[in-house]
Amino acid sequence: MFRRIAIIGGGAAGATLLSELIGRRTALPLHLDWYTGPGTPGRGVAYATRSPRHLLNVRAASMGMFAHRPGGFLEYARRDDPAIAATDFLPRRLYGDYLEEETAHALALAKAHGHDVHVVPFAVDAMVPEHDGVNVLHGDVETRVEAAVLALGALPPQPLPGVSQAAIDSGRYIIELWHFLVDPADAPPPRRVAVVGLGLTAVDMLLELSARWPDTGFVAVSRHGRLPETHLEHIGSPPEDGDALPAAMRDAPATSRWLHLLREACRQGDDWRSVVDGLRPHLASLWGELPGEERARFLRHARGHWERARHRMPPRVAERMAALEHEGRLQRVTGRIRAVETDIDDDLRLELVAPGHAIAPLHAELVIQATGLDTDVRRTPHPLVRQLVTNGHVLPDPFGLGCVAETDGRLHHDGGPWPRLFALGALLRGTLWESTAMPEIRQQARQLADRLLAQ
């Protein structure tokens, strides 16, 4: 049992692990150091938004914070509105309120049970893992703990290759988009905005900015030029033999074979969404069986298709996106950004490359990079992660999907897995693939709490 534990990360993953640890009965009290960084503990970046337009893309009944109580969020939401249905897609700001309340409850419970919890509103500058403990440093303070957990969430986004320094320095190429939404530049609304990406992050940006700037036109660029798929209003029926597809996939761990099996199952089922959702409990084990060369092939050829099918829009969001296109305010463009430069007329000039087409220029007053989750620790500016990678304390996943780790979260260095340094959430994507949504994070947190407190 580890009694002194450091949790690094103030978002939902860190809050869930903290709550799991405090909720257990232990023979001796725990000493927990929770390094939350700035912001409200528990909400993190993902649920800090206050916009009513930003909805969860998972139904209310499945968003509980704890694996043993998956309906907890629905219970919370119904306290104010009993008419909320289990299948509803609720605002992310409401979920942030729920996380705050559960976190406050956990901290009060810790005090009642005699646990010593330090909420440290600073980032960790460096860590030195050893086989018998971990040294955690922030500022001039160094603390020795028995175990440490990285629950950092997404890493800071980086500009795409080909974006000039002049474009970044102009202030008109936006990388930190959530900060931009909270504190936009004090300037007249732009006439035309280019959004790079067409996933759920881009959808959130388009929903918010199109409402703020009713006279602005938007052009969204992505490699496939397609929006995420849409959830059904109600949950579809699961496949009659839900284990047949994952079993067939395990028999043939190859991307082309998997795609063939998936298409066939979708043709035979009532709705393809039920087939995709039925795979969710099996994704970590399937990903673990996929050889490295097949993972690379999947990421090159199938990742975009899978992400659109797996991470879907709520129906109300899809209706609004369709309305933007019908109104002529949103244009979707297929292509890849080769370069972004400043232009003589104070616009930004984007050079697009599309298969079979000549290089096409695109001009916009403002460009917003909304390419989604960044987990590439090889090139991140995150100070702590950069220090851990540079010093060889952790190994980058070869495909830019976080860090090399065991399925129980233990991070690797050249000598194998550390016994006392763990990760939770996004940094485990290379090991588990699906590792960023609450249903997966809460299960990881429960299992990790079991391991940390094992006798």
N, C-alpha and C positions, 0 to 999 in steps of 0.2 A: 504494500500500500504506500502510495506517495502522499505525504501530508502537506508539503509545501509545493504549490503548483502555480506557475505563471500562465496566464491566458493573454495572448497578444492579439488584439482586434476587438473593436467595440461594436460590431454589427450583430446581426441575428445569430450567426454561428457561435460567436463568443458568448453571447448572452444565454444561448441554449445550453452550452456546455456548463457554464457557471451554474445555471439553475439545476441541471441534472446532478452536479456534484453536491450542491447544497441540499437537494431533496433526498439524498440517501442518508441512512442511519449509519454512522461510523463510530467505532469504539473510542476514537480520540478526535478532538476538533481539528479542522482543516485550517491551513493558512493559504489563502488564495489572493494572488496579486493579479488584478485585471487591468491591463493597460488598454484603455479605451481610445486614446487619442482625443482630439477635439470633437465636438458634436455631442449629441444626446446618446448616452449608452443604450445599446439595444437596437436603435434604429439604423445605424450605419448609413451608407450612401443609398442603398437600395430602397429604404423605406422612409427616407427623410423628406421626400416630396410632399408638398401640401396641396398639390393640384387635384381637384376632383376628377380630372380627365384621365389620370393615370390609374388604371385598374390592374388588379392582380390577374395573371393569366392562368391561375389555378382556382378551381371552385372553392367556395368558402369552407365546405365540409372537409377539405383535405389540407387545410393550411394551419392546423394546430401546431403549436411550438414543440410538443412532446410526443414521442413515439407511442407512449402508453395512453395518450389522450389526444388523438388526431382531430377530434371535433372541438377542441378548446376554443379556437378562434370563432367558430360558428356560435358557440354559447356566448362568447363575449359580445359579438355583434348583435345577437338577438336580445340582449339586455335593453338596448335602446330601441330596437325595431323588431318585434316578434314576427313580423311578416317576412323577414329575410329567409330566402330558401337556401337549402343546402347546395343547390347547383348555381347560385348566384356568383358573379364575379364582382367583388367589392373593391372599393378604393384602396390603393396602397397606403394612403395616409392613415386610414382606419387600422390597417394591419400594424403600422408603426406605433399607433396608440396602444394596441394590444401588447406589442413587444415591450413597450415602456412599462405597462402595468405589471406584466409577468416578471420583469426584471426587478421592479421595486418590491414585489412580493418576495422574490428570492432573497434579496438583500435583507429584508425584515426577518425572514425565516432564519437566515444565517446568524443574525444577532441573537435571536431567541435560542438557537441551538449551540451557541458558544463558539461558532466559527469566526475566524479572524479574516475579514475580507477587506482588502485595500483596493479601492477604485482609483486608479492612477490616470488622470486626464492628460497623459502625454504619450507620445510615440516612443517605442523602444529604439535606441540608436544602434545597438549591436548585441549579439549573443555569442557565447562560446560554449558549445555543448561538449561534455565529457562523458565518460562511461558511468560516472557516479553522480552526475548532476549537471546543471546548466547555469552559467553565469549570465545574468541579464543586466544590461547597462542602459541607463537613460540619463543624459546630462552627466553630472559628476557622481551619480549614485550607481553602485554595483551591488546586485543582490544575487545570492546563491539560492537556487531552488532545486528541488528533487526532480521535477519534470516541468517541461514547458510545451505549450501548444500554440502553433501558429494558426490563427483563425482570421486571416487578413481579408478575405473576400477577393474581389477583383483588384488587380494591380493598376496603378495610374496608367491611363492610355498614352500611347506614343504616336507621334505623327507618322503617317504612312510614308514608305519610301518614295522619294520623288517630290515631296513637299519642300519647297525652298525655305531657307531661313528667313528670307525677306517676307514671304507670305505669313510665316508664324509671327514675325516681329510686327507686322501690320496690325495685329489684333483682330483681323477679319477671318482668320482660319482658327476655328474653335475646336480645341481638343478636350478640355475639361468641361464637357457639356452640362453636367448637373450643376456645377458652380455657375455657369453662364445663365442657366434658367433661374437660379435664385437671385443673381445679381447681374442682369444684362447690362450691356453698355448703354450709357445715357446718350442715345443718338436717335435720329428719326428712324422709323421702321424701314428696312431695306425693301427695294422693289423686287429683288430676286435672290433667293437663297438656294444654295446647293447643299443637299444632305448626302453624305457618302455612307452608304449602307441602307439596307431595307429590312433589317430584322426588327425585333420588338423594341430595341432602344431607339432606332430611327422612327418607329411609329409613335413612340412617346413624344419625341421631339416635334414631329409634325403636328400631332394633336394640339400640343401646347402653343407652339408658335403660330400656327394658323389661326388660333383663337385670339391671341394677343395682337397679331398683325393682320387684320381682315383684308387688307389690300395687297398683301405680299403674295407673290407666286413662288412655288417650290418645284425644284427638280431633284429627284432622288436617283442616285447612281448605284448600281450593284452589278456584280458579275452575271447574275441571272435576270435582273430586272423584275423580280417577282416579290410580292409581299408574303408574309407568313400566311399559312392556311388559317381557317376559322374554326373555332369550336362549334359544336352543335349547341342548340339552346338547352337540350337535356342530354343526359348521359346515355350513350348507346349500349346495346346489349353486348356483353363480352363474347368472344368466340366460344363455340361449344367445346372445343378441345384446345384450351389455352396453352397447354404444355407441348403440343405437337410442333409448333413453329420453333420455339427455342431449342427443342431437342434436335430438330433437323438442322438448325444453324450450328449447333455444337458438333454435329457429325461432319460438317464441311466449313471450317473456319476460313472462308475466303470472301472478299467483298462482292465479287460478281455473283457467286452462289447465293450469298445472303440477299442481295437485291432481287434475284430471281425468286427466291422463296417468299420474300416479303410481298412482291407484286402478286404472286399467285394466291397468297393468303388474303390479300386485300380484295382480289377479284371474287373469291369464294365467300367472303364475309358480308354481313349486312352493311357495314360502314368501315372504311379503312381506318378511321380514328380509333375504333375499338381494338383493331389489330395492333396499331402502333402503341397504344396505351397498355395493352396486355403484355408487351415486351418489357415494360419499365422495370419490374422486379428482377429481370434477368440480365439487364444491360451490363452491370458491373462484371458478372462472371463471363458473359459473352466477350466483352472487351478484353478481359484477361486472357482469353484463349486465342485471340487474334494475333498472329505473328506480326513482327515489326514491319515487314514489307507490305503486309496487307493493311496494317493501320495507316501507313503512308498512302496507300492506294485509296483507302476510304476517305482520308482527309482531302485528297486531291479531287476526287471524282464524285463522292457521295455526301460529303459533309453538308453542303448547302441544302440539298434536297431533304436530308434528314432533319436539319434544324428547322426548316420551314414546316415540316409535318409534325415534328415533336413539340415545338414551342409555338403555340397557336394564339391567335387573337380572340378575345371575347367577341361575341356577335355585335355588341353595341359599338365596339371599336372598329370592327370591320365595316359597319354601316357608315361610320363617319369618314373612314378612309375612302370608301367608294364615293361618298358625296363630294369630297375634295377633288377627286378625279373628274367627276361629272361636271362640277362647277368650272373646270379648267384651271384650277389653282395648283394641282399636283400633276407633274409629268414624271413617268418612270422611264429610266434610260438603262439599257444594258451595256455594260462596259467596265473596264478596269482603269483606275486612275494611274496614268504614267507620270504626270508632273502637275504641280500647282505652282504658279508664279504670280507675282504682282503684275498688273497691266498698266498701261499709260493713262487710262481713264479712271483710275482709282478702283477698279474692279480686281477680282482675282480671275486668272485664266487657268482652266483645268484642261489638260490634254487627256482624252479618253481613247482607249484601245479596245476594240471589239473584234471578235473573230470574223475575218472576211471583209473588214471595213478599214478604210484609211483612218489615220489619226484625226479625230474631230475635236475642235476646241469648244469649250463651254465657258461662258462668262457669268459671274455672280458677284454681288456685292459682299456676300457673306457665305462662307463655307463651314459646315458643321460636320465633323467626323463622328459618325455614330455607328461604328463597326462592332460594337458590343464588347463582350468580356475579353479582357487582356490577361492572360496567364503565363506569358512568356518571361520567365525569370532570367533568361540569358541577356536581355537588353533592357530590363526595367530600371527606372531611376529610383525606385523605392529604396530608401537608404538601408533599411535592415536587410531586405532580401538581397540587395546588391552586395552587402558585406558578407552575408552567409555564403553566397555563390563565389565571390572573389576569394574568400579564405578556404574554400573547399569543404565547408561544413555541410553543405547540401549539394546534390547533383541535379542539374536541370534535366527535365524530360526532353528527349531528343526531338520531339515534335512541338515544343513550345507549350506543352500542356501542364504547366506547373513544375513540380519536383518529382524525382524518382522516390517512390515510397512503397511500403508494404500496404496491403489492403486494410490493416488495422491502423494506418496513419503514421507509422514510424518512418521518419525520413532517413534517406540513405546518404552516406558519404562514401569515399573510396573503399573503406573497410567493411561496408555493409550497412545494415540499419542501426541507427542510434537506439539505445534502449530507453532514453528519456527525452527525446525530442520528437514531437508529433506535429502533424498538420490536420486540419479539419476544413472541409469545404473546397473552395476553388483550386487550391494548390494540389489537390489530389486528382485532378481531372485526368492526367495521364495514366493513373492507376485504375480509376473507377469509371471514367468517362462521364457518366451522369453524377455530378457532385456539386451542383450549384443551386438547386431548388430546395425549398424547405422540406419536402417529404424525405429527400435523401440526407440532408444535413441533420435533421432531428434523429434519424436512425444512427448516423455516424456518432453524434454526440452521446447518445445513450450507450453505444458499444464502447466508446472511448472512456466514458465515466466508469463503466464496469471494469475496464482494464486498469485505469489509474488507481481505483480503490480496491483492487483485488488483494486479498490477503496473501 
